[in-house]
Amino acid sequence: MYPEDLSFRDRADAGRQLVPRLRLYAAQHPVVLALPRGGVPVAFEVAKGLGAPLDLIFVRKIGAPGQAEFGLGAVVDGAHPQVVLNKEALDRVRVPSGYIEEETQRQLKEIERRREHYLAGRRPVDVEGRVAIVVDDGIATGSTAQAALKGLSRARPARLILAVPVAPADSIARLRAEADEVVCLMTPGAFYAVGEHYDDFHQTSDREVTTLLDEAQLWNRENSP
């Protein structure tokens, strides 16, 4: 574990520092899945360090009728998209018949739009039977990462790993139940925001995302056996 006052230079630096903790999976032909947008520069370095393909995983909230910010669950992207529902939330709201199915389809269309924007329509990598490593630039509450892990677990990966540079200890403790392993370089005692632990935490642009994804695909083609 790193000292609590450690700062990463930027997201690429954080990704490079994650690689040694994940090196044991390199020989198992893993797939690295980034939570966009901030997770992409971190995941790019992880994927390159492990010689693994890089893909995106999109998570879209299913909001309550008339209360879009009140999450009833989430749709998780993948070769076989998954719906993760929150039973406690569903018990608190009257949901019309067919609403979940309709909202799921609406969010899947938005996922497809975003995938087209970032990946020019390239299909998701199938994680079934593979080591799947989910990467973000850090975690606060962990709700998005939790939905991603729950959804991916239903796609039957051989092993499911969450790898992040920094997160509060209580969030990491909750997420351990959703993954086979959680790798976190730093769990500060006083946690306020992910960005406080980076010297450079500028917003990752769409252009940066598409550039890194194209570079990752080219790198994999050139280095495939």
ABEGO torsion letter per residue (X at the ends): XBBAABBBABAAAAAAAAAAAAAAAAAAGBBBBBBOAAAAAAAAAAAAAAGBBBBBBBBBBBBBBGBAABBAEBBBBEABBBBBBBAAAAAABBBBBGAAAAAAAAAAAAAAAAAAAAAGGBBBBBABGBBBBBBBAEBBAGAAAAAAAAAAAAAGBABBBBBBABBBAAAAAAAAAABABBBBABBBABBABAAAABABABBBBAAAAAAAAAAAAAAAAAABX
